[in-house]
Amino acid sequence: MKFNRRNFLRSAALLAASSLTEMEAFAANQEIDTSGDIIAEDDEKYWSNVRQLFPLTKDYIYLNNGTMGPSPYPVIDAVHKGMLHEDQEGKYGGWEETTKKVAKFVGANDDEIALTHNVTDGINICCWGLPLKKGDEVILTTHEHVGNAFPWLNRQKLDGIVIKTFTPAYTADETLNRINALITKNTRVIAAPHIPCTQGQILPVREMCKLAKDKGIFSFVDGAHGPGMLMLDLHDMGCDMYASCTHKWVLGPKGTGFLYVRKDFQDTLQTYFVGGGSDDAKWNMATTPVTMGSYAPSAHRYYGGTQASGLYRGVVAAIDFIETIGMQNIHNRIKSLGKYTQDRMLELDGKVELLTPTEERSRCAVNGFRIKGVEYTKFNETCGLNKIRIRSVAENGLNSLRVSTHIYNNKQEIDALIDLIKKA
Ligand SMILES: Cc1ncc(COP(=O)(O)O)c(C=O)c1O
């Protein structure tokens, strides 16, 4: 079946019909006749029909996509069908297609993508695979998630590398100045997040990677929040390595991710965790001496063994889902919800301290904030009691809150949060 928007929404609605009310399925079908290629970010009817393609409960308001992206029905269906196919046919494999799909989606080549289970996998592969010695310096931020802090801290403990940190600034230019100021003759890696989990500001990664390249420094980007939120072109970004997942903004199955390693960087980034698929099929244990052959001539060298093919089929379906709606349409919609959140918070006349920059290039779908005089954990508890899910940010002593919105959200849900802040 040709997978255009028309067919897609119809099939998704039919698929969902067993779980949706008939009215909802009908509404989703109506959308088929009204949607054009470019969907306005404020076409509430279109977006509310999209919402119906998610089984996500309506019992509470989910404003925490930064932690986990709930999957829509077509993704769940693809996982189910993928597993059934494997188990009915006794067919092994099926995850190879996913690297191709992911590569195209993020502007990379097929042989530059390794499948992983989460961002943490990719970060560890890079952290441990880089040729670093005692005294070598690595630049990180003071806003790291444990996933991009602990591996480097561990290598500091075990190998004596030195970690230096900068605090992301309110403007991209100032952030770059801060990175520049930390560089010394011992700097070997800049390993910053694309979008820190704390306040969701978009860091100037393209300029950062260029700076690294010009100075002979390795560039690693923790891309947990990039794909599915932003239009990505990793070749254009110019990073050596980019670790991400498909279970946040891509809305894929949980426990799926990928690592990008630039083709001509693969012989620099040593692989340690190898097995079936990481080899070039030339090993032989029956020769004397035994023969190793070499690593796979691709990023497949960074992972080996049997993979959850049903889940990775779900990743393909998630990217199909995004592309059917249009990545640019999704980006525009979630950026406008992020802006709406900022505007509503700024209206509160100083009651809220908005921590995320309002600068156009530095903001998108995630906002960090504090409420004056209200303890952040207390407010998170209040949200829970009022059936709103946000995240508290205890990392690095930031003691703040985070709200993150995706295409299943709407302005009324953000208003509900604002009303709660007003009462706090
Ligand atoms: C910036 C950042 N890096 C790394 C991670 C770790 O991701 P995962 O749980 O997929 O390993 C997260 C998760 O929220 C994150 O926000």
The ligand as a Gaussian input file, in Angstrom:
#p B3LYP/6-31G(d) Opt

LIG

0 1
 C       20.197000      14.751000      27.596000
 C       20.023000      13.292000      27.911000
 N       21.068000      12.468000      27.751000
 C       20.968000      11.149000      27.999000
 C       19.786000      10.600000      28.436000
 C       19.716000       9.119000      28.677000
 O       18.834000       8.544000      27.765000
 P       18.506000       6.987000      27.767000
 O       17.644000       6.748000      28.945000
 O       17.830000       6.739000      26.466000
 O       19.794000       6.255000      27.871000
 C       18.667000      11.423000      28.607000
 C       17.381000      10.878000      29.071000
 O       16.458000      11.555000      29.418000
 C       18.796000      12.803000      28.353000
 O       17.770000      13.648000      28.516000

